[in-house]
């Protein structure tokens, strides 16, 4: 579950309201507000943390950032695939080194391909990328694999193509998940939880359909019920 909350107290209150929750995603707003301590606090509550800061910089900076993130105990960490092969490889090495210093298992780095808020028309008009997201995403995923990255973040609509090219254990993590009937919000390429799993997703990221619900625990249970039909 994406912790769409502006500060640590509200994030911790949200997770406390959902007793069966295991994995949480900490994004930019919460991390900028609460800092590294929020990761430690969540881990102290027995939760596993996906740190979604989407690192994108020169190789040395990527390595240092991932080293520190791994030392916090984050088990999933995002980096931008378009930072390039050298930076991705440096990030992977830094994460492994940081985890080893703390006696932790190495985290899985996830290469962000194309954000789910983009559509093909804006991709061409604003970024001058002539390839559609459907063509560009496999290119970035292949770059991540070549750099030794353990997975990718992609739209659920790209999962089937990527899974065909990159079998397990390569992880495919999909935001843009919306249960049937939920509003899309600022996401453009969305899919229901069951459809994304059937397409080959390893993990789903669900935020506002749960966190903004009148009863987050009930919304979480409904998502779990949909997935339990699939045996996941």
Secondary structure, DSSP 8 states (H G I E B T S, - for coil): -B---SSHHHHHHHHHT-TT--EEEE-HHHHHHH-THHHHHHHHTT-EEEEEEEE-S-HHHHHHHHHHHHHHT-SEEEEEGGG-HHHHHHHHHHHHHHHHHTT----EEEEE-S-TT--HHHHHHHH---S-HHHHHHHHHHHHHHTT--EEE--GGGHHHHHHHS-TTSEEEE--B--TT---TT-SS-B-HHHHHHHT-SEE---HHHHTSTTHHHHHHHHHHHHHTTT-
